[in-house]
Amino acid sequence: ATEMTRSWVDQVWYLRGVSAVFLSEVLTSMSSRMFTKQEHCHSLKGNLCVVRRGAVAQTGKVFTAGSGFGEEVVMADVRLLPQVFVVSLTFSEVAAITKSDLDTTLCDFPEESAKIRKA
């Protein structure tokens, strides 16, 4: 699990170098969601996600276990978020954190908040 977390965190440039405590809070705030093969994953829109099992595709790009997507969730104006479509290619488990939950977590971590807000 730790290797999978490290692999995913390294893909999200603004999470590189954050404190272990902050990262732990983010991971604790993530909720797991399960999807069947070819299921449209509407609930993942506007979330920072990591694939735990299976494979999903987001607007033509495939993500497998240990891959993360949705980095744009830190954008201040949600109206600027790109229109993305996620579909499960296999039975999949995806951990996700919403923008509001990430923002709430950032309130307790001013250093990380400053770094991520620059993103």
C-alpha positions as CSV (number, residue, x, y, z in Angstrom):
1,A,0.0,0.0,0.0
2,T,2.8,2.4,0.8
3,E,4.5,1.8,-2.6
4,M,1.2,2.4,-4.3
5,T,0.7,5.6,-2.4
6,R,4.2,6.8,-3.2
7,S,3.7,6.0,-6.9
8,W,0.5,8.0,-7.0
9,V,1.8,11.0,-5.0
10,D,4.8,11.3,-7.3
11,Q,2.4,11.8,-10.2
12,V,0.7,14.8,-8.5
13,W,3.5,17.4,-8.6
14,Y,2.0,19.7,-6.0
15,L,1.9,16.8,-3.4
16,R,5.6,16.0,-3.8
17,G,7.4,17.0,-0.6
18,V,4.3,17.6,1.5
19,S,4.5,16.6,5.2
20,A,3.7,13.0,6.1
21,V,1.0,14.2,8.4
22,F,-0.8,16.2,5.7
23,L,-0.5,13.3,3.3
24,S,-2.0,11.0,5.9
25,E,-4.9,13.3,6.4
26,V,-5.6,13.4,2.7
27,L,-5.5,9.6,2.5
28,T,-7.7,9.3,5.5
29,S,-10.2,11.7,3.9
30,M,-10.4,9.7,0.7
31,S,-13.4,7.4,0.2
32,S,-13.4,4.2,-1.8
33,R,-15.8,3.8,-4.6
34,M,-16.5,0.6,-6.5
35,F,-17.4,0.4,-10.2
36,T,-18.4,-2.4,-12.5
37,K,-17.0,-3.0,-16.0
38,Q,-18.1,-0.2,-18.4
39,E,-19.8,1.8,-15.7
40,H,-19.7,5.5,-16.1
41,C,-18.0,7.0,-13.0
42,H,-19.9,10.3,-12.7
43,S,-19.3,10.5,-8.9
44,L,-15.5,11.0,-9.6
45,K,-15.9,14.3,-11.4
46,G,-14.2,17.1,-9.5
47,N,-12.3,14.7,-7.3
48,L,-8.6,13.9,-6.8
49,C,-8.5,10.1,-7.4
50,V,-6.2,7.1,-7.1
51,V,-7.0,3.7,-8.7
52,R,-6.7,1.0,-6.1
53,R,-7.8,-2.0,-8.2
54,G,-8.7,-2.4,-11.8
55,A,-8.6,0.1,-14.6
56,V,-10.5,3.2,-15.6
57,A,-10.3,5.6,-18.5
58,Q,-10.6,9.4,-18.3
59,T,-11.2,11.1,-21.6
60,G,-9.1,8.6,-23.5
61,K,-6.3,8.0,-21.0
62,V,-6.1,4.7,-19.1
63,F,-5.3,4.6,-15.4
64,T,-4.5,1.3,-13.5
65,A,-3.7,0.4,-9.9
66,G,-1.5,3.0,-8.4
67,S,-2.3,5.7,-10.9
68,G,-3.8,9.1,-9.9
69,F,-5.9,11.5,-11.8
70,G,-8.0,14.7,-11.2
71,E,-5.1,16.9,-10.2
72,E,-7.0,19.9,-11.5
73,V,-9.2,19.7,-8.4
74,V,-7.1,22.4,-6.8
75,M,-8.3,25.0,-9.2
76,A,-9.9,27.9,-7.3
77,D,-12.8,28.3,-9.7
78,V,-14.7,25.0,-10.3
79,R,-16.2,26.5,-13.4
80,L,-12.7,26.2,-15.0
81,L,-12.5,22.5,-14.4
82,P,-12.3,20.6,-17.7
83,Q,-15.2,18.4,-18.7
84,V,-13.9,14.9,-18.1
85,F,-15.6,11.6,-18.5
86,V,-14.5,8.5,-16.5
87,V,-15.5,5.0,-17.3
88,S,-14.5,1.8,-15.5
89,L,-12.8,-0.6,-17.9
90,T,-12.9,-3.5,-15.4
91,F,-14.2,-4.0,-12.0
92,S,-12.5,-1.1,-10.3
93,E,-11.9,0.4,-6.9
94,V,-11.0,4.1,-6.8
95,A,-10.2,6.2,-3.8
96,A,-11.3,9.8,-4.1
97,I,-11.3,13.1,-2.2
98,T,-13.6,15.9,-3.1
99,K,-12.4,19.5,-3.6
100,S,-14.3,20.6,-0.4
101,D,-12.7,17.8,1.7
102,L,-9.3,18.7,0.3
103,D,-9.9,22.4,1.1
104,T,-11.0,21.5,4.6
105,T,-7.9,19.5,5.2
106,L,-5.7,22.3,3.8
107,C,-7.1,24.7,6.4
108,D,-5.1,22.9,9.1
109,F,-1.9,22.9,7.0
110,P,-0.8,26.5,6.1
111,E,2.5,25.5,4.4
112,E,0.9,22.9,2.2
113,S,-2.0,25.2,1.5
114,A,0.3,27.9,0.3
115,K,2.2,25.4,-2.0
116,I,-1.0,23.9,-3.4
117,R,-2.7,27.3,-4.0
118,K,0.2,28.3,-6.2
119,A,-0.6,25.3,-8.4
